[in-house]
């Protein structure tokens, strides 16, 4: 959800609850109000991935809301992202427009989650024992959250968890290596 509103919206809250009950991953833009206001709705809802923005070097965008001290603050590229845009719309004559905002970072996060899910489903086909497959685990609560946390190399700025996909999808790794890293994340999740 590449939007955020300041008011609580009951029908949207019900739809979010229904989607979460069906184990649907939901992503929402944190907000672009900087320190003036906190997270917007629905990004502040429990179970929704709240996505903040960074520049191309992983530094938190100045328009992010202040990082939450009680929740994870996932962030990834959301500044100056080239996006296709209908020529002539809003005074832009080009078909590509550079856009910035947590609303830009949000679909990137959703696409990253979809890539992880797709990768795991492809690799699960080669796992004979069904209980050892990772796909069903990724549909459980907090699993993708754990995978995203596994891609956080370091906190940037004051409390922003910068997702770096190359931690998981290293270019020198085999498919088995990547699958093994996700399996390790699952194993570590249930250690404590």
LOBALO-65830 format. One line per 4 residues: number of its first residue (from 1); their letters; for each residue x, y, z of C-alpha. Coordinates in pm, 1 decimal, padded with zeros to 6 digits, m for minus. Layout:
<rs>
NUM) A) X:Y:Z; ...
</rs>
This chain:
<rs>
1) XXXX) 00000.0:00000.0:00000.0; 00187.8:00298.5:m00128.8; m00011.2:00544.3:00075.0; m00075.4:00654.0:00427.5
5) XXXX) m00354.5:00846.3:00593.6; m00371.0:01015.9:00930.0; m00718.1:00898.6:01029.5; m00811.6:00549.1:01139.4
9) XXXX) m01034.7:00390.2:00873.3; m01254.7:00105.0:00999.7; m01334.7:m00062.0:00662.3; m00965.4:m00059.4:00569.7
13) XXXX) m00874.7:m00196.8:00913.2; m01123.8:m00481.2:00864.4; m00981.6:m00557.5:00519.2; m00628.6:m00562.1:00664.3
17) XXXX) m00734.6:m00798.9:00942.9; m00902.7:m01029.9:00692.4; m00592.8:m01032.5:00470.0; m00360.5:m01101.7:00763.4
21) XXXX) m00585.9:m01387.6:00875.0; m00532.3:m01540.7:00530.1; m00154.5:m01507.0:00578.0; m00119.5:m01232.0:00321.5
25) XXXX) 00191.0:m01015.9:00346.2; 00100.0:m00647.3:00360.4; 00339.7:m00357.3:00311.1; 00260.9:00009.4:00373.5
29) XXXX) 00442.9:00340.8:00340.4; 00564.5:00485.3:00671.7; 00490.3:00850.2:00576.5; 00677.9:01146.2:00433.3
33) XXXX) 00614.3:01388.6:00719.9; 00958.5:01360.6:00879.4; 00970.1:01409.1:01255.5; 00651.9:01618.3:01245.8
37) XXXX) 00423.5:01315.4:01258.2; 00468.6:00945.0:01328.4; 00382.3:00648.2:01112.0; 00069.8:00678.1:00903.9
41) XXXX) m00222.1:00435.8:00891.8; m00207.4:00150.7:00780.4; 00172.7:00129.8:00830.2; 00123.1:00152.2:01206.0
45) XXXX) m00105.3:m00154.4:01209.9; 00027.6:m00465.6:01377.6; 00128.5:m00727.7:01121.0; 00182.2:m00475.3:00838.6
49) XXXX) 00538.2:m00417.6:00719.1; 00608.5:m00047.2:00773.4; 00856.3:00064.2:00506.2; 01086.7:00365.6:00534.7
53) XXXX) 01300.9:00518.3:00261.5; 01676.2:00550.6:00205.8; 01895.4:00717.9:m00048.8; 02108.7:00510.1:m00285.5
57) XXXX) 02373.6:00464.7:m00015.3; 02135.7:00333.5:00249.9; 02112.4:00654.0:00449.8; 01765.3:00724.0:00592.9
61) XXXX) 01564.6:00980.7:00398.7; 01499.4:01304.2:00583.4; 01125.5:01274.2:00516.2; 01094.6:00943.0:00710.0
65) XXXX) 00903.1:00957.1:01035.8; 01118.4:00920.9:01346.3; 01221.4:00557.5:01389.2; 01008.6:00361.3:01633.7
69) XXXX) 01187.1:00249.9:01947.8; 00949.4:m00044.1:01995.9; 00926.1:m00184.6:01643.5; 01153.0:m00273.3:01353.8
73) XXXX) 01210.1:00010.9:01106.0; 01272.0:m00153.9:00770.2; 01412.2:00079.7:00508.7; 01534.7:00055.7:00152.2
77) XXXX) 01572.1:00261.5:m00160.9; 01305.2:00529.3:m00194.9; 01487.1:00837.4:m00325.3; 01525.2:00937.9:m00689.7
81) XXXX) 01390.9:00608.1:m00823.3; 01330.8:00609.9:m01197.8; 00968.3:00521.4:m01259.5; 00765.9:00495.5:m01576.2
85) XXXX) 00513.2:00772.9:m01593.5; 00248.7:00861.3:m01852.7; 00390.2:01141.0:m02067.9; 00196.8:01463.6:m02026.3
89) XXXX) 00066.9:01376.3:m01677.8; 00123.8:01638.5:m01406.5; 00335.3:01848.8:m01639.6; 00594.2:01577.2:m01710.5
93) XXXX) 00675.0:01536.9:m02080.2; 00900.9:01234.1:m02028.3; 00791.8:00871.9:m01988.8; 01034.3:00826.0:m01696.5
97) XXXX) 01010.1:01032.6:m01381.5; 01240.9:01026.9:m01077.8; 01025.2:00975.6:m00771.3; 01097.4:00976.9:m00398.0
101) XXXX) 00906.2:00874.8:m00087.3; 00820.4:00588.7:00140.8; 00548.2:00515.3:m00114.6; 00827.7:00442.3:m00362.8
105) XXXX) 01020.6:00218.4:m00121.9; 00709.2:00015.0:m00034.3; 00660.7:m00165.5:m00370.7; 01034.2:m00234.5:m00377.9
109) XXXX) 00999.6:m00411.8:m00041.2; 00693.4:m00602.7:m00164.8; 00883.3:m00703.9:m00479.4; 01175.6:m00824.8:m00270.1
113) XXXX) 00939.7:m01039.1:m00059.1; 00781.0:m01177.3:m00377.5; 01128.5:m01264.6:m00509.7; 01211.9:m01451.0:m00189.1
117) XXXX) 00880.7:m01640.3:m00202.8; 00928.2:m01728.0:m00569.5; 01285.2:m01843.6:m00511.5; 01182.7:m02064.5:m00218.8
121) XXXX) 00893.0:m02219.0:m00413.4; 01127.4:m02306.9:m00699.5; 01380.4:m02465.3:m00465.4; 01111.0:m02648.3:m00264.1
125) XXXX) 01039.2:m02856.7:m00576.3; 01375.8:m03027.5:m00523.5; 01311.0:m03111.6:m00156.0; 01162.9:m03460.8:m00128.8
129) XXXX) 01049.1:m03439.7:00234.4; 00755.4:m03201.2:00249.5; 00816.7:m03103.9:00613.8; 01164.7:m02975.0:00516.6
133) XXXX) 01032.0:m02730.7:00256.3; 01051.5:m02362.0:00340.9; 00746.6:m02238.4:00146.2; 00489.0:m02335.4:00409.7
137) XXXX) 00705.3:m02176.4:00681.1; 00722.5:m01845.7:00491.2; 00342.9:m01825.5:00508.9; 00347.2:m01826.5:00890.0
141) XXXX) 00347.8:m01519.3:01108.2; 00679.9:m01338.0:01136.5; 00867.7:m01558.8:00887.9; 00919.6:m01295.8:00617.9
145) XXXX) 00993.4:m01051.8:00899.7; 01277.3:m01283.7:01008.9; 01404.5:m01312.0:00649.8; 01403.9:m00931.8:00612.9
149) XXXX) 01585.5:m00899.2:00946.3; 01837.1:m01149.7:00810.1; 01903.2:m00910.6:00522.1; 01970.1:m00615.5:00751.9
153) XXXX) 02342.8:m00565.9:00746.8; 02339.9:m00277.1:00991.2; 02122.0:m00011.4:01137.6; 02166.4:00319.2:00958.7
157) XXXX) 02088.7:00654.9:01107.2; 01906.0:00644.3:01435.1; 01737.0:00306.6:01438.6; 01657.6:00238.4:01072.0
161) XXXX) 01701.4:m00124.1:00964.2; 01855.1:m00101.3:00616.7; 01766.0:m00406.3:00406.8; 02052.0:m00518.6:00184.2
165) XXXX) 01932.8:m00806.5:m00038.3; 02289.5:m00894.4:m00136.9; 02336.2:m01034.4:00216.0; 02098.4:m01313.2:00116.1
169) XXXX) 02142.1:m01320.2:m00261.3; 02521.3:m01287.8:m00284.8; 02632.5:m01304.2:m00648.8; 02889.7:m01575.8:m00575.7
173) XXXX) 02638.2:m01802.4:m00404.0; 02468.6:m02106.1:m00546.8; 02093.5:m02159.1:m00518.3; 02166.4:m02416.5:m00250.9
177) XXXX) 02367.6:m02158.8:m00052.1; 02082.1:m01908.0:m00058.5; 01824.9:m02173.6:00033.7; 02056.5:m02280.2:00316.1
181) XXXX) 02075.2:m01920.8:00445.9; 01696.6:m01901.8:00457.4; 01687.7:m02239.5:00632.6; 01936.6:m02101.5:00889.3
185) XXXX) 01710.5:m01800.6:00947.7; 01423.6:m02039.8:01017.0; 01638.2:m02250.8:01251.1; 01761.3:m01943.1:01441.7
189) XXXX) 01409.1:m01807.1:01469.3; 01304.3:m02105.4:01681.1; 01622.5:m02128.5:01888.2; 01509.9:m01907.0:02170.6
</rs>
